[in-house]
Amino acid sequence: MDGNVALQEIRAKNLDLYFFRIPLEQVSAVNNDPNLKVYEKNGGSFGLLLNPAPSPDPNILNPFQFREVRYAMNYLINRDFVVGEILKGHANAQIDPFGISSPEYESILPVVESFGIQYNPNLAHKMMQNVLVSNGASDKDGKWFYKGSPVVVRILIRSDDVSRKSMGEMISSELEKFGFLVQRDYGDLNKANDIVYGTNPQDLKWQIYTEAFAGTSAFVRYNPVVPSQMYAPYFAKMPGWQDPSFWNYQNKSIDDLAQRIQFSNFTSIADRSRLLQNAVKEGIEESVRLFVAQTIEPFVASSSVSGLINDYGAGISSRISLINARSDRGDSINVGVKEIYQGAWNGVAGCGDIYCTNILSLISDPPTSRNPYTGEVIPLRTVWTNITTAGPTSRLDVDPKAIIWNASEQKWTEVGQNVSSKSSVSYKILYSNWHNGQPMSKADLLYATYFTFEWGTLTGPNDTSYDPEFTSQAQVGLPYLKGIKFLNDSNIISFVDYWHFDKKEIADFGSVWGSSPWEIGAATERLVGHGKFAYSRSQATVKNVDWLSLIIPNHAEAILQELRKMKNEGFIPAPLIGVITKQDAIKRYDASIEWISKHRHAEIGNGPFFLDNYNPAGRVITLNAFRDPTYPFEKGYWSKYEAPHVATMTDLIPAALPRIISIGQPYSFETRILVNGSPSNNVTVVYFISDKDGKLLVQGNAEKTDQIGHYVVHLSGNETNHFSQGPNEFKMFVQSYDALKSDIFTTTIIGLPRRG
């Protein structure tokens, strides 16, 4: 857990690399050590989660139940201090859920800039004071009271993360200066899981949480999930977590916007940008989740390790990085992690932390992957043979023989006549053996599809195949899959009511896939359905049962015993009746029983590594390369991504900056762009100019000149006419088409009064 210790272990050659940022004060020394190498990654985001629930006790006031108080918190956060002092400059200030390093940032920048949010405690105090007074609170000698009692704010501060601990202390001090009685509660992620995510928000066991969001660092060209994940209640990531026994934050407007983005209910790039901007605008205004800074995290590896791929989102902890890695010191690589286990490992409503995700991504393959430098979809275990679309406004016929799972009738049904969709995707599945030696098959894909429909549909009050956290997310996506048709065991057509201007995104959306053997899913489904475990943390709390985790030995033993029962019963799950025989099922049961008996866990995948052993006491997980000849990708497959084609801006012509411009007069200057050291036009050059209050004035694209790599910015007199007298901020973003990581240049342009 201590980055200094991890660094010592790498120097001592006991570790090869560390999957967490090292202490920032150590970066300079590491850069000068030839035996070590620093890899910078766009980290996750730091921020605050606020509890908007009103107290059921009329004598208690939660100030964050008021939107205006939550929004005012933006002006109470000194983001520059967090970036410069707490994070030692290894971060960028952030108020939006994407951050400056995201490929989506250019689309939302006008909205972000329009808020002009800056540290201004006087303004924050005034905004909060107005709301509190109008709702019955009073200020007595600089302390806030409500019905005779102090207004209390309970903040859960992550003490296992030094930076978040410092940020929590800073926020607490600001709130105390305003006059709240602040109660500091310290803990790690396990405590946060119990208190923040596991209790009814109306219990007010927490009102602020120093949150971090690893998910925002995912490098996706068109990221449809972020607005849902960070702002939309339906996605079960907002206070209440869609548990019907809890008070739940609700916002239909954000839900609608986020779902339109996630399920591609738009007609053009411009339409999508508008939806994205509106979602971000409303999310910032609501301020249930506030963003403070996006970290730039230094990871360290031994120089003896080569082949690491520094993904623009996940950095060297991305799945393809370790798959491609090689060591000069032998046939194993020792990876240090801050935590081995922080939350349950199950693929339904578990594995929500980065520690699980990093490891599990090596064990099971996804159907598609992403280019680590552009975020674009690339096929992996699904080979696209045809992508057809009639969208966004027209329709195409769905094959009447396509099938869909009917949760009410408990069977597959043909879609029949007069069913249409926007698109269809034809693809071939690249099967392999599961880690237990059994070959993947059509049954695994059918079961995975069945599960989404079965657990995404609430058929009545006694439906046992229901989990609020999973169901709330799954149910909104069900109408978009209109049907699937197997042409043979490995060739499929998916009919999806989904359109995107990038066909690769349609193919990604339409892929049917299974990441674990059907028998493991069936066994856990029976255990959860009978009330012995729960898939989600909130249901585990409500039902007072364990949160199902496939790598906990006694949970794996329960799965093993259930598999034995299924074998003795000759059990065939409803979606596989007529698809597999009793003998097929028994082979699967025997293989998974043997696996669990040997490895003492039930995490069976189809990826390039298998989980050989989990030692909870020793806090060690051992993965072995899966050298089965059926695995479709050879060693070295990902080596093409070892070096990105990065664009850099070398100089401005004329070079002396800051610039001084007479307001209302035209102005021009040039810049020179290199890609991997050579002049290139394979780039985009975008600029933004804001006034002294942060209001966006001008945005545009630099124009190519006759010289390769030379671009010019022309500002017309009409554009400079909007400049403020004094300082105006100029930002330029340069990207190559093959590596969407911006080289960012910022300076000040001084606006002089208009000439008389």
CORFEN-V980851 format. One record per run of one state. SS is the DSSP state (2 for helix, 1 for strand, 0 for the rest). FROM is the first residue (numbers start at 1). TO is the last residue. If there is no record, write none. Layout:
<<SS/FROM/TO> <SS/FROM/TO>>
This chain:
<<0/1/2> <2/3/11> <0/12/16> <1/17/18> <0/19/23> <2/24/31> <0/32/35> <1/36/50> <0/51/62> <2/63/65> <0/66/66> <2/67/76> <0/77/78> <2/79/86> <0/87/90> <1/91/93> <0/94/104> <2/105/115> <0/116/120> <2/121/134> <0/135/136> <1/137/140> <0/141/142> <1/143/146> <0/147/148> <1/149/150> <0/151/151> <1/152/158> <0/159/161> <2/162/178> <0/179/180> <1/181/187> <0/188/188> <2/189/195> <0/196/200> <2/201/203> <0/204/207> <1/208/213> <2/214/217> <0/218/225> <2/226/231> <0/232/232> <2/233/235> <0/236/251> <2/252/262> <0/263/268> <2/269/286> <0/287/288> <1/289/302> <0/303/304> <1/305/306> <0/307/310> <1/311/311> <0/312/314> <1/315/315> <0/316/318> <2/319/324> <0/325/325> <1/326/327> <0/328/334> <1/335/336> <0/337/353> <2/354/363> <0/364/367> <1/368/370> <0/371/376> <1/377/379> <0/380/381> <1/382/389> <0/390/395> <1/396/397> <0/398/402> <1/403/406> <0/407/410> <1/411/414> <0/415/419> <1/420/421> <0/422/422> <1/423/429> <0/430/432> <1/433/433> <0/434/438> <1/439/439> <0/440/441> <2/442/455> <0/456/467> <2/468/478> <0/479/480> <1/481/486> <0/487/490> <1/491/496> <0/497/502> <2/503/510> <0/511/517> <2/518/529> <0/530/532> <1/533/534> <0/535/536> <2/537/543> <0/544/545> <1/546/547> <0/548/552> <2/553/569> <0/570/573> <2/574/576> <1/577/577> <0/578/579> <1/580/580> <0/581/581> <2/582/599> <0/600/608> <1/609/615> <0/616/619> <1/620/625> <0/626/638> <2/639/641> <0/642/646> <1/647/653> <0/654/658> <1/659/662> <0/663/666> <1/667/675> <0/676/677> <1/678/679> <0/680/682> <1/683/690> <0/691/695> <1/696/701> <0/702/702> <1/703/704> <0/705/709> <1/710/715> <0/716/716> <2/717/720> <0/721/725> <1/726/736> <0/737/738> <1/739/752> <0/753/756>>
